[in-house]
Amino acid sequence: MSSIDRIASLRDQLAGHPYEIGAGEFVRFRVDANDETIAGIVHAVSAEGSDGCDQFRHAIGVSESDTLRLFAMRRTLQGRRQSSLGLIYDALDGYALLPEDDDVPWDSWFKATLFVARTLGVNLETLGSRFEDIASGDVANRYDVAVEAMNRIEEFEQCRMAEVSTTHGIGFVEILVFRDTKYRRGASPPRLGDNRIDYDPSSNLAQLTVNIADALDKLGTVVTNPITQDQLAATLFSLTASGSYLPVAGCLSFVADEVDGSGSFTVFVAELPDGTDVEALVQSAIDTDDQAAAWDGQRLIVFSPQPSFADDDDEVLLDLDPFVESAYAGLSDPATRYSTRPRHEV
């Protein structure tokens, strides 16, 4: 079989093994058989040398790039969990095979991969030669920039990531960062400051969110999606809150889909700053758009139906009250009342 035929076969294998949505869960991380399948593909492509890697990059599409990027992200967390340099090599090889410079999450996951490699005692410059053998020219050039940036990074949180610890083990939360990219036509875009949404709760908010999500799954009436960082929109509390978003010490969320197809709702789990009238917010949330809510101290949980595009006559109002019991059960767990989120330094 020629190199071209081998690359075409590997491309087809990658296209035939997309991840399910649950593979994007980095708080309740689960083993996925696809990891080993895609690892085999990555190893085989890398063994084809730079020409084979270039052929592969030009042959894959957007969905295959998404699969590779998710594989690399999953390998990063697995490498952290298992203190495995081999898994970190897999992650870097996955990033290196991505077709475009913009396909690589340089400011978050890629830095997290380098951070984990550094904690394992690896010289990042040494890793560069391996990476550059596989990556395209543009992506290879960015590696040196990323390594230089790591000289200023001492804590994992500086990678725009937070490490959490739950009954599912170590997990990662990617920190939300927004940029204002508006500029006048014909002018160069200005470099403005990033709007970073911090995640620094005093309680183990990740464990609380996990407790609720796992409890909802056990009910059998809904299926929960991956947990991610979020914000508390003021529209959730339209009777009392103004502005765009409420200040929080941390906020996570996940979407729950009714198994009968009747609808979906988002569960927001937040810790609010001291002095916030959480009880008033709970009542406001309940009185807004058929929502439900629970609270304990500075911690607030809101169940909010997702917009329905059905005709008014066909729309079914979700009964969210039964899920509140799961929320209060999660709040009562002592393991959620103190932070177990480690801060990793070098």
Backbone hydrogen bonds, N-H to C=O, Kabsch-Sander energy under -0.5 kcal/mol:
donor,donor_aa,acceptor,acceptor_aa,energy
6,R,2,S,-2.5
7,I,3,S,-2.6
8,A,4,I,-2.3
9,S,5,D,-2.3
10,L,6,R,-2.3
11,R,7,I,-2.6
12,D,8,A,-2.2
13,Q,9,S,-2.1
14,L,10,L,-2.3
15,A,11,R,-2.5
16,G,12,D,-1.6
17,H,14,L,-1.5
23,A,20,E,-1.8
24,G,21,I,-1.7
25,E,22,G,-1.6
26,F,24,G,-0.7
29,F,27,V,-0.7
35,D,32,D,-1.9
36,E,33,A,-0.6
37,T,33,A,-1.3
38,I,34,N,-2.9
39,A,35,D,-2.3
40,G,36,E,-2.0
41,I,37,T,-1.6
42,V,38,I,-2.8
43,H,39,A,-2.6
44,A,40,G,-2.1
45,V,41,I,-2.5
46,S,42,V,-2.5
47,A,43,H,-1.7
48,E,45,V,-1.6
49,G,46,S,-1.4
52,G,48,E,-0.9
53,C,49,G,-2.4
54,D,50,S,-2.2
55,Q,51,D,-2.3
56,F,52,G,-2.3
57,R,53,C,-2.4
58,H,54,D,-2.1
59,A,55,Q,-0.9
59,A,56,F,-0.7
60,I,56,F,-1.3
65,S,61,G,-2.1
66,D,62,V,-2.4
67,T,63,S,-1.8
68,L,64,E,-2.3
69,R,65,S,-2.6
70,L,66,D,-2.4
71,F,67,T,-2.3
72,A,68,L,-2.4
73,M,69,R,-2.2
74,R,70,L,-2.6
75,R,71,F,-2.6
76,T,72,A,-1.8
77,L,73,M,-1.8
78,Q,74,R,-2.5
79,G,75,R,-2.7
80,R,76,T,-1.9
81,R,77,L,-2.6
82,Q,78,Q,-2.5
83,S,79,G,-0.9
84,S,79,G,-1.5
85,L,83,S,-0.6
88,I,84,S,-1.2
89,Y,85,L,-2.4
90,D,86,G,-1.8
91,A,87,L,-2.0
92,L,88,I,-2.5
93,D,89,Y,-2.6
94,G,90,D,-2.3
95,Y,91,A,-2.2
96,A,92,L,-2.5
97,L,93,D,-1.3
98,L,95,Y,-1.5
103,D,100,E,-1.3
104,V,101,D,-1.3
106,W,104,V,-2.2
108,S,105,P,-1.1
110,F,105,P,-2.6
111,K,106,W,-0.7
112,A,108,S,-2.4
113,T,109,W,-2.3
114,L,110,F,-2.2
115,F,111,K,-2.7
116,V,112,A,-2.5
117,A,113,T,-2.3
118,R,114,L,-2.5
119,T,115,F,-2.1
120,L,116,V,-1.2
121,G,118,R,-1.7
122,V,117,A,-1.9
124,L,122,V,-0.6
127,L,123,N,-1.4
128,G,124,L,-1.0
129,S,125,E,-0.7
129,S,126,T,-0.7
130,R,126,T,-0.7
131,F,127,L,-2.1
132,E,128,G,-2.9
133,D,129,S,-1.3
134,I,130,R,-0.8
134,I,131,F,-0.9
135,A,131,F,-2.7
136,S,96,A,-0.5
140,A,136,S,-2.9
141,N,137,G,-2.1
142,R,138,D,-1.3
143,Y,139,V,-0.9
143,Y,140,A,-0.6
144,D,140,A,-0.8
145,V,141,N,-0.9
146,A,142,R,-2.5
147,V,143,Y,-2.6
148,E,144,D,-2.1
149,A,145,V,-2.0
150,M,146,A,-1.5
151,N,147,V,-0.6
151,N,148,E,-1.0
152,R,149,A,-1.8
153,I,150,M,-1.3
154,E,152,R,-0.6
156,F,344,H,-1.7
158,Q,155,E,-1.6
159,C,156,F,-2.3
160,R,157,E,-1.5
161,M,156,F,-0.6
162,A,173,V,-2.5
164,V,171,G,-2.7
166,T,169,G,-1.6
169,G,166,T,-2.2
171,G,164,V,-2.8
172,F,26,F,-2.1
173,V,162,A,-2.6
175,I,160,R,-2.5
178,F,195,N,-2.4
181,T,179,R,-0.9
187,A,184,R,-2.1
192,L,190,P,-1.0
195,N,178,F,-3.1
196,R,194,D,-1.0
197,I,176,L,-2.7
198,D,196,R,-0.9
200,D,249,A,-3.2
204,N,336,T,-1.0
205,L,203,S,-1.9
208,L,204,N,-1.8
209,T,205,L,-2.4
210,V,206,A,-2.5
211,N,207,Q,-2.8
212,I,208,L,-2.0
213,A,209,T,-2.7
214,D,210,V,-3.0
215,A,211,N,-2.0
216,L,212,I,-2.4
217,D,213,A,-2.2
218,K,214,D,-1.9
219,L,215,A,-1.0
219,L,216,L,-0.6
220,G,216,L,-0.7
220,G,217,D,-1.0
222,V,216,L,-0.6
223,V,257,D,-2.3
225,N,255,V,-2.5
228,T,253,S,-2.3
230,D,251,C,-2.4
232,L,246,L,-0.5
233,A,231,Q,-0.9
234,A,244,S,-2.8
236,L,233,A,-1.8
237,F,234,A,-2.0
238,S,235,T,-0.8
240,T,237,F,-1.7
241,A,237,F,-2.9
246,L,232,L,-2.7
249,A,271,E,-3.0
250,G,271,E,-1.2
252,L,269,V,-2.7
253,S,228,T,-2.4
254,F,267,V,-1.4
256,A,265,F,-3.2
257,D,223,V,-2.8
258,E,263,G,-2.8
259,V,221,T,-2.6
261,G,258,E,-1.7
265,F,256,A,-2.2
266,T,304,S,-3.0
267,V,254,F,-3.0
268,F,266,T,-0.6
268,F,302,V,-2.7
269,V,252,L,-3.2
270,A,268,F,-0.5
270,A,300,L,-3.0
271,E,250,G,-2.5
272,L,298,Q,-3.2
276,T,273,P,-1.7
278,V,276,T,-1.8
281,L,277,D,-1.5
282,V,278,V,-2.4
283,Q,279,E,-2.0
284,S,280,A,-2.2
285,A,281,L,-2.7
286,I,282,V,-2.4
287,D,283,Q,-1.8
288,T,285,A,-1.2
289,D,287,D,-0.6
291,Q,285,A,-0.5
291,Q,288,T,-1.2
292,A,303,F,-1.9
294,A,301,I,-2.3
296,D,299,R,-2.2
299,R,296,D,-2.3
300,L,270,A,-2.8
301,I,294,A,-2.9
302,V,268,F,-2.2
303,F,292,A,-3.2
304,S,266,T,-2.8
304,S,302,V,-0.6
306,Q,264,S,-2.6
314,D,311,D,-1.2
315,E,311,D,-1.4
317,L,315,E,-0.5
320,L,318,L,-1.0
323,F,320,L,-1.5
324,V,320,L,-0.6
324,V,321,D,-1.3
325,E,321,D,-0.6
327,A,323,F,-1.4
328,Y,324,V,-2.4
329,A,325,E,-2.0
330,G,326,S,-1.9
331,L,327,A,-2.2
332,S,328,Y,-1.5
333,D,330,G,-1.1
336,T,333,D,-2.0
337,R,334,P,-1.6
339,S,202,S,-1.3
344,H,342,P,-0.6
346,V,154,E,-1.1
